[in-house]
Amino acid sequence: MTRRAALLGAVLWVSAGCGVFSSPRGGDALPLPGSRGGSWPGGIGAVLRHQQSAHRLFIDSLPADGAAARAGLRAGDEVVEIDGVAVREMDRPSVITRLRGEVGTRVRLSVFTDGGTREIEVERAPYAEVSRRSR
């Protein structure tokens, strides 16, 4: 994987729901947005690889205990639709916007895997909190 692809994957990971919120000095993790009331933002909890020129979106990796894994997504799966809208019709900001949402809400994905397409519903989960040491 090139450095640029790795960086893009990390950016999409943070933007799509596995955000990292840590202290800039490497201390304790900061509270997540919404932890003091109001809506709690979340996402599907996966590292995504978006090939914008080819209009394709892949699950690059996902934590075993994350929302995407619990829903049955696997590394290598290609997301072809998000809530009924074809990924080929979306740019990167549209993909991110459709995957983000309030914790507990659901997003419906059509996923191409193992030669077939299946529908998967993912319940959005809070962004991950990690300290700088665990990255």
C-alpha positions in Angstrom: 0.0 0.0 0.0 1.4 3.4 -0.9 1.8 6.1 1.7 -0.9 8.2 0.0 -3.4 5.3 -0.1 -2.7 4.6 3.6 -3.3 8.2 4.5 -6.5 8.3 2.5 -7.6 5.1 4.3 -6.9 6.7 7.6 -8.8 9.9 6.6 -11.8 7.9 5.5 -11.6 5.8 8.6 -11.8 8.8 10.8 -14.4 10.5 8.7 -16.6 7.5 8.3 -16.9 6.5 11.9 -13.9 5.2 13.7 -12.6 8.6 14.6 -9.6 9.0 16.9 -10.0 11.6 19.6 -6.9 11.8 21.7 -5.1 14.5 23.7 -2.6 16.4 21.6 0.0 15.8 24.3 -0.5 12.1 24.3 -2.3 11.9 27.6 -5.8 10.6 28.4 -8.3 10.4 25.6 -10.6 13.4 25.2 -14.3 13.0 25.6 -16.2 12.4 22.4 -18.5 15.0 20.9 -22.0 14.6 22.4 -20.7 13.0 25.6 -22.1 16.0 27.6 -25.6 15.9 26.1 -27.1 16.3 22.6 -26.8 13.8 19.8 -23.9 11.5 19.7 -22.2 11.2 16.3 -21.1 7.9 15.0 -20.3 5.7 12.0 -19.9 2.2 10.8 -16.5 1.6 12.3 -14.4 0.5 9.3 -11.3 1.6 7.4 -12.6 2.3 3.9 -10.7 2.6 0.6 -12.5 4.8 -1.9 -11.3 4.7 -5.5 -12.9 7.9 -6.6 -11.8 7.6 -10.3 -13.3 4.1 -10.5 -16.3 5.0 -8.3 -15.6 2.0 -6.0 -15.6 1.7 -2.2 -14.0 -1.2 -0.3 -13.8 -2.3 3.3 -10.0 -2.2 3.9 -10.0 -3.4 7.5 -12.3 -3.3 10.5 -11.9 -3.9 14.3 -13.3 -7.2 15.4 -15.5 -5.6 18.0 -16.7 -2.7 15.7 -20.2 -2.1 14.3 -19.2 -3.2 10.8 -17.8 -6.5 11.9 -20.8 -7.2 14.1 -23.1 -6.6 11.1 -21.1 -9.2 9.1 -18.9 -7.0 6.9 -15.4 -8.3 6.1 -12.2 -6.8 4.7 -12.3 -6.9 1.0 -16.0 -6.4 0.7 -17.1 -3.8 -1.9 -19.8 -1.5 -0.9 -21.9 -0.9 -4.1 -24.9 1.0 -2.5 -25.4 3.1 0.6 -29.1 3.4 1.6 -30.2 2.6 -1.9 -27.8 5.1 -3.7 -25.1 3.6 -5.9 -21.6 4.4 -4.8 -20.7 5.0 -8.5 -22.9 8.1 -8.3 -21.1 9.6 -5.2 -18.0 11.6 -4.6 -15.9 11.1 -1.4 -17.8 13.7 0.7 -21.1 12.1 -0.2 -19.9 8.7 0.9 -18.7 10.1 4.2 -22.0 12.0 4.7 -24.1 8.9 4.1 -22.0 6.7 6.4 -22.0 9.1 9.3 -25.0 9.6 11.6 -26.3 9.6 15.1 -25.3 6.6 17.2 -28.0 3.9 17.2 -29.3 4.9 13.7 -28.9 2.4 10.9 -27.4 2.5 7.4 -28.3 -0.1 4.8 -25.4 -1.3 2.6 -25.4 -3.4 -0.5 -22.2 -5.3 -0.5 -20.5 -7.4 -3.2 -18.6 -10.2 -1.7 -17.6 -13.8 -2.7 -19.2 -13.4 -6.1 -22.6 -12.2 -4.9 -24.4 -9.2 -3.5 -26.0 -9.1 -0.1 -27.8 -6.5 2.0 -26.3 -5.6 5.3 -27.7 -3.2 7.9 -25.1 -1.6 10.2 -26.1 0.2 13.4 -23.9 3.3 13.8 -21.6 3.2 16.8 -19.7 5.9 18.7 -16.3 7.0 17.3 -13.5 5.0 19.0 -11.4 6.7 21.8 -7.8 5.8 21.8 -4.7 7.2 23.4 -1.8 8.3 21.3 0.2 5.3 22.7 -2.2 2.7 21.2 -2.1 3.9 17.6 
